[in-house]
Every structure is written in structure tokens, then in C-alpha cells.
Amino acid sequence: MNGVRKSIAAAAIAGSMLIGGVVGAVMYGATTIAASAATTASPSPTTPAAGSGKFVPNETAAHEATESAAREAQENAGQVPTLP
């Protein structure tokens, strides 16, 4: 009888651990999905050309003062700059 009791107790412990692990994983997954859904809102475009696929260079005086001649040449050619 003692061996049967130990087997039943071991099965009960293993079953409760398994069920607890599944419940914990489901709760963690639901929390993670809800948190990521709340933080990943689609950004609204700040300029009209942002979503059009056409490159619009930044031509402000402060920006122009910091960029290299090669970058300015790329911008003037309508290319997306790859140089600093």
C-alpha cells in the first residue's frame, strides 16, 4: 500500500505542476500580446510625402550647415542619402 500511495502522490504532484505550467504560459502569452498591442500603434505621417515613396530632402539652414557636399549632391539628385 505504501508504494501505491507514493505513486498516486507523485502523479498528483506532476499533474498539478503540468496544469500550473500550462496556465502560467497561457496567462503570460495573453499579457504579452495585450502589452505589445497597446504599444504598437501605427504612426501617422508627419509630412505629406512621408508615405508617398518619394524622397523629400531636409532643406533647412541648420541641417544644410551640417551635411557634406557628397550628401547634398545625393539629395539634389533625388537619391536617399547614404553618406553623412
MARKE-163010 format. One line per 10 residues: their letters; for each residue x, y, z of N, C-alpha, C, O, CB. Coordinates in nm, 2 decimals. Glycine has a CB too. Layout:
BEGIN
A) X Y Z X Y Z X Y Z X Y Z X Y Z | ...
% end
This chain:
BEGIN
MNGVRKSIAA) 0.08 -0.12 0.00 0.00 0.00 0.00 0.09 0.13 0.00 0.05 0.23 -0.06 -0.09 0.00 0.12 | 0.20 0.12 0.06 0.28 0.24 0.08 0.33 0.28 -0.06 0.34 0.40 -0.09 0.40 0.21 0.17 | 0.37 0.19 -0.15 0.42 0.22 -0.28 0.31 0.28 -0.37 0.34 0.36 -0.45 0.47 0.09 -0.35 | 0.19 0.23 -0.35 0.07 0.28 -0.43 0.04 0.43 -0.39 0.02 0.51 -0.48 -0.05 0.19 -0.41 | 0.05 0.46 -0.26 0.03 0.59 -0.22 0.13 0.69 -0.27 0.10 0.80 -0.31 0.03 0.59 -0.06 | 0.26 0.64 -0.27 0.36 0.73 -0.32 0.34 0.75 -0.47 0.37 0.86 -0.52 0.50 0.66 -0.30 | 0.30 0.65 -0.55 0.28 0.67 -0.69 0.16 0.76 -0.71 0.17 0.85 -0.80 0.25 0.53 -0.75 | 0.06 0.75 -0.64 -0.06 0.84 -0.65 -0.02 0.99 -0.62 -0.06 1.08 -0.69 -0.18 0.80 -0.56 | 0.06 1.00 -0.51 0.10 1.14 -0.47 0.19 1.20 -0.58 0.18 1.32 -0.61 0.18 1.13 -0.33 | 0.28 1.12 -0.63 0.37 1.16 -0.74 0.30 1.20 -0.86 0.33 1.30 -0.92 0.48 1.06 -0.77
AAIAGSMLIG) 0.20 1.13 -0.90 0.11 1.16 -1.01 0.03 1.29 -0.99 0.02 1.37 -1.08 0.02 1.04 -1.05 | -0.02 1.30 -0.87 -0.09 1.43 -0.84 0.00 1.55 -0.84 -0.04 1.65 -0.90 -0.16 1.41 -0.70 | 0.12 1.54 -0.79 0.21 1.65 -0.79 0.25 1.68 -0.94 0.26 1.80 -0.98 0.34 1.62 -0.71 | 0.29 1.58 -1.02 0.33 1.60 -1.15 0.21 1.66 -1.23 0.23 1.75 -1.32 0.37 1.47 -1.22 | 0.09 1.61 -1.21 -0.03 1.67 -1.28 -0.05 1.82 -1.25 -0.08 1.90 -1.34 -0.15 1.59 -1.25 | -0.04 1.85 -1.12 -0.06 1.99 -1.08 0.05 2.08 -1.14 0.02 2.19 -1.17 -0.07 2.00 -0.93 | 0.17 2.03 -1.14 0.28 2.11 -1.20 0.26 2.13 -1.35 0.28 2.24 -1.40 0.42 2.04 -1.18 | 0.21 2.03 -1.42 0.18 2.04 -1.56 0.07 2.14 -1.59 0.08 2.23 -1.67 0.15 1.90 -1.62 | -0.04 2.13 -1.51 -0.15 2.22 -1.53 -0.11 2.36 -1.50 -0.15 2.45 -1.57 -0.27 2.17 -1.45 | -0.04 2.38 -1.39 0.01 2.51 -1.35 0.10 2.57 -1.45 0.09 2.69 -1.48 0.08 2.50 -1.22
GVVGAVMYGA) 0.19 2.49 -1.51 0.28 2.54 -1.62 0.20 2.59 -1.74 0.23 2.69 -1.80 0.38 2.44 -1.65 | 0.10 2.51 -1.78 0.02 2.55 -1.89 -0.06 2.67 -1.87 -0.06 2.76 -1.95 -0.08 2.43 -1.93 | -0.12 2.68 -1.75 -0.20 2.80 -1.72 -0.11 2.92 -1.71 -0.15 3.03 -1.76 -0.27 2.78 -1.58 | 0.01 2.91 -1.65 0.10 3.02 -1.64 0.15 3.07 -1.78 0.16 3.19 -1.81 0.22 2.98 -1.56 | 0.18 2.97 -1.87 0.22 3.01 -2.00 0.11 3.08 -2.08 0.14 3.17 -2.15 0.26 2.88 -2.08 | -0.01 3.03 -2.07 -0.13 3.10 -2.14 -0.15 3.24 -2.08 -0.17 3.33 -2.16 -0.26 3.02 -2.12 | -0.14 3.26 -1.95 -0.16 3.39 -1.89 -0.04 3.48 -1.93 -0.07 3.60 -1.96 -0.16 3.38 -1.74 | 0.08 3.43 -1.94 0.20 3.51 -1.98 0.18 3.55 -2.13 0.21 3.67 -2.16 0.33 3.44 -1.96 | 0.14 3.46 -2.21 0.12 3.49 -2.35 0.02 3.59 -2.38 0.04 3.68 -2.46 0.09 3.36 -2.43 | -0.10 3.58 -2.31 -0.20 3.68 -2.32 -0.16 3.82 -2.28 -0.20 3.92 -2.34 -0.33 3.63 -2.25
TTIAASAATT) -0.09 3.82 -2.17 -0.04 3.95 -2.12 0.06 4.01 -2.21 0.06 4.13 -2.24 0.03 3.93 -1.98 | 0.15 3.93 -2.27 0.25 3.98 -2.36 0.18 4.03 -2.49 0.22 4.14 -2.54 0.35 3.88 -2.40 | 0.09 3.96 -2.54 0.01 4.00 -2.66 -0.06 4.13 -2.64 -0.06 4.23 -2.72 -0.08 3.89 -2.71 | -0.13 4.15 -2.52 -0.20 4.27 -2.49 -0.11 4.39 -2.48 -0.14 4.50 -2.52 -0.29 4.25 -2.36 | 0.01 4.36 -2.41 0.10 4.47 -2.39 0.16 4.52 -2.53 0.18 4.64 -2.55 0.21 4.43 -2.30 | 0.19 4.43 -2.61 0.25 4.47 -2.74 0.15 4.53 -2.83 0.18 4.62 -2.91 0.31 4.35 -2.81 | 0.02 4.49 -2.82 -0.08 4.55 -2.90 -0.11 4.70 -2.85 -0.14 4.78 -2.93 -0.21 4.47 -2.89 | -0.09 4.72 -2.72 -0.12 4.85 -2.67 0.00 4.95 -2.71 -0.03 5.07 -2.71 -0.13 4.85 -2.52 | 0.12 4.90 -2.73 0.23 4.99 -2.75 0.27 5.01 -2.90 0.35 5.09 -2.93 0.35 4.94 -2.68 | 0.21 4.93 -2.99 0.25 4.94 -3.13 0.14 5.00 -3.21 0.07 4.93 -3.29 0.29 4.80 -3.18
ASPSPTTPAA) 0.11 5.12 -3.19 0.01 5.20 -3.27 0.08 5.24 -3.40 0.20 5.27 -3.40 -0.05 5.32 -3.19 | 0.01 5.24 -3.50 0.06 5.29 -3.63 0.09 5.44 -3.63 -0.01 5.51 -3.60 -0.03 5.25 -3.75 | 0.21 5.48 -3.66 0.24 5.62 -3.65 0.17 5.70 -3.77 0.16 5.65 -3.88 0.39 5.65 -3.65 | 0.13 5.82 -3.74 0.07 5.90 -3.85 0.19 5.97 -3.92 0.28 6.02 -3.85 -0.04 6.00 -3.80 | 0.18 5.99 -4.05 0.29 6.06 -4.12 0.29 6.20 -4.08 0.19 6.27 -4.06 0.27 6.05 -4.27 | 0.42 6.26 -4.06 0.43 6.40 -4.02 0.44 6.49 -4.14 0.41 6.61 -4.13 0.56 6.41 -3.94 | 0.47 6.44 -4.26 0.48 6.52 -4.38 0.39 6.46 -4.48 0.37 6.33 -4.48 0.62 6.54 -4.43 | 0.34 6.53 -4.57 0.25 6.47 -4.67 0.33 6.37 -4.76 0.26 6.27 -4.81 0.19 6.58 -4.76 | 0.45 6.39 -4.79 0.53 6.30 -4.87 0.59 6.18 -4.80 0.66 6.10 -4.86 0.64 6.37 -4.94 | 0.56 6.16 -4.67 0.62 6.06 -4.59 0.58 5.92 -4.64 0.66 5.82 -4.64 0.59 6.07 -4.45
GSGKFVPNET) 0.46 5.90 -4.69 0.41 5.77 -4.73 0.41 5.76 -4.88 0.36 5.65 -4.93 0.27 5.75 -4.67 | 0.45 5.86 -4.95 0.43 5.85 -5.10 0.55 5.77 -5.17 0.54 5.74 -5.29 0.43 5.99 -5.16 | 0.66 5.75 -5.10 0.77 5.67 -5.16 0.87 5.76 -5.22 0.97 5.71 -5.28 0.72 5.57 -5.25 | 0.84 5.89 -5.23 0.93 5.99 -5.29 1.02 6.05 -5.18 0.97 6.09 -5.08 0.86 6.10 -5.37 | 1.15 6.06 -5.21 1.24 6.12 -5.11 1.23 6.27 -5.11 1.23 6.33 -5.21 1.39 6.08 -5.14 | 1.21 6.33 -4.99 1.20 6.47 -4.97 1.31 6.52 -4.88 1.31 6.49 -4.77 1.06 6.52 -4.92 | 1.41 6.59 -4.94 1.53 6.63 -4.86 1.49 6.74 -4.76 1.40 6.81 -4.78 1.64 6.68 -4.95 | 1.57 6.74 -4.65 1.56 6.84 -4.55 1.64 6.96 -4.59 1.76 6.95 -4.59 1.60 6.79 -4.40 | 1.58 7.07 -4.62 1.65 7.19 -4.68 1.66 7.30 -4.58 1.68 7.41 -4.62 1.58 7.23 -4.80 | 1.64 7.27 -4.45 1.65 7.38 -4.35 1.80 7.42 -4.34 1.89 7.34 -4.36 1.59 7.34 -4.22
AAHEATESAA) 1.82 7.55 -4.30 1.95 7.61 -4.29 2.04 7.53 -4.19 2.16 7.51 -4.21 1.95 7.76 -4.26 | 1.98 7.50 -4.08 2.05 7.43 -3.97 2.10 7.29 -4.02 2.21 7.25 -3.99 1.96 7.41 -3.85 | 2.01 7.22 -4.10 2.05 7.09 -4.15 2.16 7.10 -4.26 2.25 7.02 -4.26 1.93 7.01 -4.20 | 2.14 7.20 -4.34 2.23 7.21 -4.46 2.37 7.25 -4.41 2.47 7.21 -4.47 2.18 7.32 -4.55 | 2.38 7.32 -4.29 2.51 7.36 -4.24 2.59 7.24 -4.19 2.72 7.24 -4.19 2.50 7.46 -4.13 | 2.53 7.13 -4.16 2.60 7.01 -4.10 2.62 6.90 -4.20 2.70 6.81 -4.17 2.52 6.96 -3.99 | 2.57 6.91 -4.32 2.59 6.79 -4.41 2.70 6.82 -4.51 2.74 6.93 -4.54 2.46 6.77 -4.49 | 2.76 6.71 -4.56 2.87 6.71 -4.65 2.83 6.75 -4.79 2.71 6.74 -4.82 2.95 6.58 -4.65 | 2.92 6.78 -4.88 2.89 6.81 -5.02 2.84 6.69 -5.09 2.75 6.70 -5.18 3.02 6.87 -5.09 | 2.90 6.57 -5.06 2.86 6.45 -5.12 2.71 6.42 -5.09 2.64 6.37 -5.17 2.95 6.33 -5.08
REAQENAGQV) 2.67 6.44 -4.96 2.53 6.41 -4.92 2.44 6.51 -4.99 2.33 6.47 -5.04 2.52 6.42 -4.77 | 2.48 6.64 -5.00 2.40 6.73 -5.07 2.38 6.70 -5.22 2.27 6.72 -5.27 2.46 6.87 -5.05 | 2.49 6.65 -5.28 2.48 6.61 -5.42 2.38 6.49 -5.43 2.30 6.49 -5.53 2.61 6.56 -5.47 | 2.38 6.40 -5.34 2.28 6.29 -5.34 2.14 6.34 -5.33 2.05 6.30 -5.40 2.31 6.18 -5.23 | 2.12 6.43 -5.24 1.99 6.49 -5.22 1.94 6.56 -5.34 1.82 6.55 -5.38 1.99 6.58 -5.10 | 2.03 6.64 -5.40 1.99 6.72 -5.52 1.96 6.62 -5.64 1.88 6.66 -5.73 2.11 6.81 -5.56 | 2.02 6.51 -5.64 1.99 6.41 -5.75 1.86 6.33 -5.72 1.82 6.25 -5.80 2.11 6.31 -5.76 | 1.80 6.36 -5.61 1.67 6.29 -5.57 1.70 6.15 -5.51 1.60 6.07 -5.50 1.59 6.27 -5.69 | 1.82 6.12 -5.47 1.85 5.99 -5.41 1.84 6.00 -5.26 1.85 6.11 -5.20 1.99 5.95 -5.45 | 1.81 5.89 -5.19 1.81 5.88 -5.05 1.96 5.88 -5.01 2.04 5.80 -5.05 1.74 5.75 -4.99
PTLP) 2.00 5.98 -4.92 2.14 5.99 -4.89 2.20 5.87 -4.81 2.13 5.81 -4.73 2.16 6.11 -4.80 | 2.32 5.83 -4.85 2.38 5.72 -4.78 2.51 5.77 -4.72 2.58 5.69 -4.65 2.42 5.60 -4.88 | 2.54 5.89 -4.73 2.66 5.95 -4.68 2.63 6.04 -4.56 2.52 6.10 -4.56 2.75 6.03 -4.78 | 2.72 6.06 -4.46 2.69 6.15 -4.35 2.70 6.30 -4.39 2.67 6.39 -4.31 2.78 6.13 -4.24
% end
